[in-house]
Amino acid sequence: MMPQEEINAAMHRQADAESGRYEGTQTSSASQHYEPSYEQAMREGSSGKLYPLPRDNANVFRFALVLIALGLIVLFGLLFIFVIGGTTGWASLAVVCFAIMVITGFGLEKIH
């Protein structure tokens, strides 16, 4: 009778091993139908924790860059027109405005 008990015990252990076996990713049919999708995503996620998205400050940086550029144009405009004056002042202001425009354009492109 000893071999019969061993066979039954072995079959019992094999059935237990199969029932605890990893089945892979469960499909949505295995989940309950009344459960909302965000709860499924939280349950099926790797860590199960929700973290807030980082703030996107790109628009604030773009606005600040434009304000700085306008401030520099006004500052150099006052300096070149009233201090230097004449044609040299206007030509210098045009060159500085173009340089500020190019630098600001590249800056706005690089801010994500």
Sine and cosine of phi, psi and omega as CSV:
sin_phi,cos_phi,sin_psi,cos_psi,sin_omega,cos_omega
0.00,0.00,-0.28,0.96,-0.04,-1.00
-0.89,0.46,-0.69,0.73,0.01,-1.00
-0.89,0.45,-0.57,0.82,0.00,-1.00
-0.91,0.42,-0.66,0.75,0.02,-1.00
-0.91,0.41,-0.63,0.78,0.01,-1.00
-0.91,0.42,-0.63,0.77,0.02,-1.00
-0.91,0.42,-0.70,0.71,0.03,-1.00
-0.89,0.46,-0.67,0.75,0.00,-1.00
-0.91,0.41,-0.65,0.76,0.02,-1.00
-0.91,0.42,-0.65,0.76,0.04,-1.00
-0.92,0.40,-0.60,0.80,0.02,-1.00
-0.90,0.43,-0.70,0.72,0.02,-1.00
-0.90,0.43,-0.64,0.77,0.00,-1.00
-0.91,0.41,-0.65,0.76,0.03,-1.00
-0.91,0.40,-0.63,0.78,0.05,-1.00
-0.91,0.42,-0.64,0.77,-0.01,-1.00
-0.91,0.41,-0.61,0.79,0.00,-1.00
-0.95,0.32,-0.57,0.82,-0.02,-1.00
-0.95,0.32,-0.44,0.90,0.02,-1.00
-1.00,-0.08,0.09,1.00,-0.07,-1.00
-0.94,0.34,0.56,-0.83,0.03,-1.00
-0.96,0.28,0.78,-0.62,-0.09,-1.00
-0.99,-0.13,-0.04,1.00,-0.07,-1.00
1.00,0.02,-0.23,-0.97,-0.01,-1.00
-0.95,0.32,0.79,-0.61,-0.01,-1.00
-0.97,0.24,0.59,-0.80,0.05,-1.00
-0.99,0.12,0.18,-0.98,-0.03,-1.00
-0.93,0.38,-0.36,0.93,0.02,-1.00
-0.94,0.34,-0.42,0.91,0.02,-1.00
-0.98,0.21,-0.40,0.92,0.01,-1.00
-0.99,0.13,0.26,-0.97,-0.02,-1.00
-0.96,0.27,0.62,-0.78,-0.12,-0.99
-0.97,0.26,-0.40,0.92,-0.04,-1.00
-1.00,0.06,-0.08,1.00,-0.04,-1.00
-0.98,0.18,0.79,-0.62,0.01,-1.00
-0.90,0.43,0.43,-0.90,-0.09,-1.00
-0.91,0.41,-0.55,0.84,0.00,-1.00
-0.92,0.38,-0.53,0.85,0.07,-1.00
-0.94,0.33,-0.58,0.82,0.07,-1.00
-0.90,0.44,-0.68,0.73,-0.01,-1.00
-0.90,0.43,-0.63,0.78,0.03,-1.00
-0.91,0.41,-0.67,0.75,-0.05,-1.00
-0.94,0.35,-0.62,0.78,-0.07,-1.00
-1.00,0.05,-0.12,0.99,-0.02,-1.00
-0.91,0.41,0.30,-0.95,-0.09,-1.00
-0.94,0.35,-0.68,0.73,-0.04,-1.00
-0.97,-0.24,-0.38,0.93,-0.01,-1.00
0.98,0.18,0.02,1.00,-0.01,-1.00
-0.97,-0.25,0.55,-0.83,0.06,-1.00
-0.96,-0.29,0.77,-0.63,0.03,-1.00
-0.90,-0.44,0.64,-0.77,0.04,-1.00
-0.93,0.36,0.51,-0.86,0.04,-1.00
-0.94,0.35,0.58,-0.81,0.04,-1.00
-0.92,0.40,0.55,-0.83,-0.02,-1.00
-0.93,0.38,0.63,-0.78,0.03,-1.00
-0.99,-0.13,0.97,-0.24,-0.04,-1.00
-0.99,-0.12,0.25,0.97,-0.08,-1.00
-0.88,0.48,-0.67,0.74,-0.02,-1.00
-0.92,0.40,-0.57,0.82,0.04,-1.00
-0.92,0.40,-0.67,0.74,0.02,-1.00
-0.92,0.40,-0.63,0.78,0.04,-1.00
-0.89,0.45,-0.70,0.71,0.01,-1.00
-0.88,0.47,-0.68,0.73,0.01,-1.00
-0.90,0.43,-0.64,0.77,0.01,-1.00
-0.90,0.44,-0.66,0.75,0.02,-1.00
-0.91,0.41,-0.66,0.75,0.04,-1.00
-0.89,0.46,-0.65,0.76,0.03,-1.00
-0.90,0.43,-0.67,0.74,0.01,-1.00
-0.89,0.45,-0.69,0.72,0.03,-1.00
-0.90,0.43,-0.63,0.77,0.05,-1.00
-0.88,0.47,-0.66,0.76,0.04,-1.00
-0.91,0.40,-0.62,0.78,0.02,-1.00
-0.90,0.44,-0.69,0.73,0.03,-1.00
-0.90,0.43,-0.68,0.73,0.00,-1.00
-0.89,0.46,-0.76,0.66,0.00,-1.00
-0.93,0.36,-0.53,0.85,0.05,-1.00
-0.88,0.48,-0.75,0.67,0.04,-1.00
-0.88,0.47,-0.65,0.76,-0.02,-1.00
-0.91,0.41,-0.76,0.65,-0.10,-1.00
-0.97,0.25,-0.57,0.82,-0.05,-1.00
-0.98,0.21,-0.72,0.70,-0.11,-0.99
-1.00,-0.02,-0.50,0.87,-0.03,-1.00
-1.00,0.01,-0.80,0.61,-0.03,-1.00
-0.99,0.16,-0.78,0.63,0.08,-1.00
0.95,0.32,0.18,-0.98,0.08,-1.00
0.95,0.32,-0.29,-0.96,-0.02,-1.00
-0.92,0.39,-0.57,0.82,0.02,-1.00
-0.89,0.45,-0.65,0.76,0.02,-1.00
-0.90,0.43,-0.70,0.72,0.00,-1.00
-0.92,0.39,-0.64,0.77,0.02,-1.00
-0.91,0.41,-0.66,0.75,0.04,-1.00
-0.90,0.44,-0.65,0.76,0.03,-1.00
-0.90,0.44,-0.64,0.77,0.03,-1.00
-0.89,0.45,-0.67,0.74,0.01,-1.00
-0.91,0.42,-0.69,0.73,-0.01,-1.00
-0.92,0.40,-0.66,0.75,0.04,-1.00
-0.88,0.48,-0.66,0.75,0.04,-1.00
-0.90,0.44,-0.67,0.74,0.00,-1.00
-0.90,0.44,-0.68,0.73,0.02,-1.00
-0.90,0.43,-0.63,0.78,0.02,-1.00
-0.90,0.44,-0.68,0.73,0.00,-1.00
-0.91,0.41,-0.72,0.69,-0.01,-1.00
-0.89,0.45,-0.68,0.74,0.02,-1.00
-0.91,0.40,-0.63,0.77,0.04,-1.00
-0.87,0.49,-0.72,0.69,0.05,-1.00
-0.90,0.43,-0.63,0.77,0.02,-1.00
-0.89,0.46,-0.67,0.74,0.02,-1.00
-0.92,0.40,-0.55,0.83,0.03,-1.00
-0.94,0.34,-0.57,0.82,-0.07,-1.00
-0.99,0.16,-0.36,0.93,0.01,-1.00
-0.98,0.21,0.86,-0.51,-0.01,-1.00
-0.97,-0.23,0.00,0.00,0.00,0.00
